[in-house]
Amino acid sequence: MRIHILTLFPNMLSGPFSESIIKRAVDRGLVEIVIYNIRDYTSDRHHVVDDYPFGGGQGMVLKPEPISAAVESIKNEYEVSVILLTPQGRLFNQMVAEELAGYSEMILICGHYEGVDERVREHLVTDEISIGDYVLSGGELAAMVVVDAVVRQLPGALGAEEAVREDSHSSGLLEYPQYTRPRVFQGWEVPQVLLSGNHAEIARWRREQSIIRTLRRRPDLLERADLSREERMVLERMKRGEE
């Protein structure tokens, strides 16, 4: 996979992509992340990338010319999806991360100021994504979130494919509780089932805990979770306070 990121602040992105899982994925050749400074695609000597909005209003708007020039320079080499990171986009979630992980090539455009000229959205962009119902200073933080969530879906990125399947939201449920040594910490003990060595019982306990945790913290997720008929019945009893 190759991910192209268009930004006004490339230094914001260099650190996060040179650490941890993303760095390992890059080193293994699973993903290539290329960062472009939008100012490099301006045609004036002052490298102006923004201007006042027509019709008046507060703030500045990113001009279409440098973004278009950057996108076209990449598209001349690759068949690529162009994604604008914007509060107006579709909400990013685990399903979208899995969808994007199937792409071989994508461009992420980091918006800034009051946004981008509408002609960028209308004529260059193929998708728009928001990471949540709040406003950030720019799309760079959103790009970090999207890249991290997508890269960890790539086969070999984590080194253990089971880890991806057990992540919160991957199965439609929140992940079960996790424990490590010591067995007793300040009087708080690890659940005995995890020490039993009975893998079937451990798997059953973890599944039940995922359902319970999701019910308590994110009940909205349960409507689309992949539950068996028996689990649905248990869930209904939990909701009625019978268990």
N, C-alpha and C positions, 0 to 999 in steps of 0.2 A: 504494500500500500504506500502511496505517496500523498502527503498532505501539504498543500501550499497555504500559507497564511499571509494575508495582506494586512498591514498594520502601520500606524504612524509611530509606534513605539516598540521597535523590535527588541530592545534590551529587556523589556518586561517579560519576554517569552523565552529568552535564552537559558535562564537559570532552571525553571521548572522542567524543561525538556532534556536537561542534562543530568537528571537524577533518577534513581529508583527504577520502577518498572519501565517507564518510557525509555530511559537510557539503555536498559538491557534489550528492549525490543529493537531499538535503533542499531545497537551493536550486533545483534543477531541478524540484521538485514530484513526484519519483519516489516519495518516502516521507515520511510524517509520523510523528515519534516523540513520543509524549506520555508524560510521566513523572508518576506519582501517588505521593504520600506516603500510605502506609497509615494513618498516625496521623490523617490528616484525616478518616478514616471511622469513628473511635471515637465513642462516645456519652457517655463519662464525662469529667469536667473535667480529669483527669490524662492523658488520651490513652493509656491502657494498651493495649498490643497483645499482651502475652504473659502467661503464667501458668504455675504449676507443673503438671507432668503428674499426672493421676489415677493412683493406684497407686504413686506415688513414683518416684524416679529423679533423675539428674543433669540440670541445665540447665533451660531454660525452653522452652515451646512457644508458637508463634504462635496466637493465639485465632482462631476461625472468623468471629466477627461482623464485624470491620473488613474482612477480605479479601472476605467475601461481599458486604458493602455496596458495596465498590469495584467488584467484578466486575459486580454487578447494575446499578450506575449506568451502566457502559459498555454492557452488553448491552441496556439499554433503548433505546439509540440505534443499535447496530450488531449485525449477525449476526457473531459472532466466535468463534474458537477460543481456548480457555483452556489455556495451557501452564504447568505447574509446573516450575521448574528445580530439580532434586533429584538427589543421587547415586544414587537408586533408579530413575531414568528410563532410557529407551532411549538408547543411545549415539549422540551427535551425530556426524555425519560429512558428507561432501560430498553424499551422496544425500539426507540429511535436509534439508540446507541448500537444495538444489534443490526439494525438496518444499514447504518452508515458503515459498519465494520465489513459489510459485503462489497463496498465500493473499492475499486482499485486506485482511484484518483479523486481528489476533491480540493476545492478552493474554499477557504474560510475567510470572509471579509469582516474585519473588525470595524464596526461603526464607531463614530466619536461625535462629540459636540451635540448638535440637535439631530444628527442622523445623516443619511446620504441623500443626494439628489434622487428624486423619485424615478428618474429615467434609468438609474442603475438597477433599481428593483424591477422595473417593467421590462427591460430589454437584456439584462445581463444575468440576473439571478435566476437560478432554477429552484431554490428552496430557501426558506427563512426559518430560523430556529431561535427560540428564546429559552434560557435556562431557568426562568422563573418570573413570577409576577412582581418584579421590582426593577428599579433602574440603576444601572452601574455607570461609572464615568466613561467606560468604553468597552468594546467587545473583546479586549485581550483576556480578561478574566474568564469570560464565557468560552473563548477559544481553548483555554487551558482545561476547563471542565470537559468540554466536548472531546478533545483529543485524548485526555486521560481515560474517559469512559469508553471510548471507541477502541483505543489501542489494547486495553486489557481484554477485549473480546477476541483479539487475533490469536489463532492457534500458536502455542508456543510462547506467548508473551509472559504468562505467569509461571510456566513450567509445569503446572498441574491443572489439567483441564477441568477436573472436578471442582477446583476452587472457584472457577467462573460460574459453574452451575449452581453452587451453593451460596453465591452472593445474594444479599438482600435484593429483592425485586426481580432477580433472574427467573425465579419460579412463580412469581406473582405474590410471594410471601416475604415477610421480613426474616432475616436470618435468625437461627436459634442462638441461645446463649453459648458463649465460649469460655472455657476455663483452662488454666495451666498451673504449674507448680507455684507455690506450695499447696498441698491438699487442704491445709487449714491456714487461714490468714486472719489474725485478730479474732479468732473464734468463728469465722465464717467458713463453712465447709463446702467442698465441691460435691455436687449431687452424687450419691452412691452409684447410680446407674452408670455413670461415666467411668467408674472404676471397676465395673463388673467384668469387663472383657467380653460381654455378650453383645456382639455387634448388631444383631437383629433388634434387641431391646434398646440399644443406644440409638439406632436409626429411628425406631418408633418414637422414643422420647424426644429426639430432636425435631421430628416432624410435628409432634403435638405442640412443642414449645414454639415452633414457628407460627403455627395457627393461633395459639393463645396470644403471642406477642403482637401479631398482626391485628387480631380482634381488638386488643386494648389500645394500640397506638395508631394503626392505620386501617380501620374497618372498611374504608372505601375500597381498599385493594382486594378484599375478599370476594367482591362481586365477579371479578374476572379471574380469580385464582383457579388453578387446575386442582380441584379437590375431588376425591372419590365420593361415592354416595354415602358411605359410612362416615367419612369425615364431615360431610355436610350435615348429617344427622347429629353428630357430636357437637358441631358448631352451633346448631340451633339450640341444643340443650344448654350450651355455655351462655348463649345470649339470654336465655330465660333464667339463668342463674341456678341451673340444676346441677352443674358440675363445677 
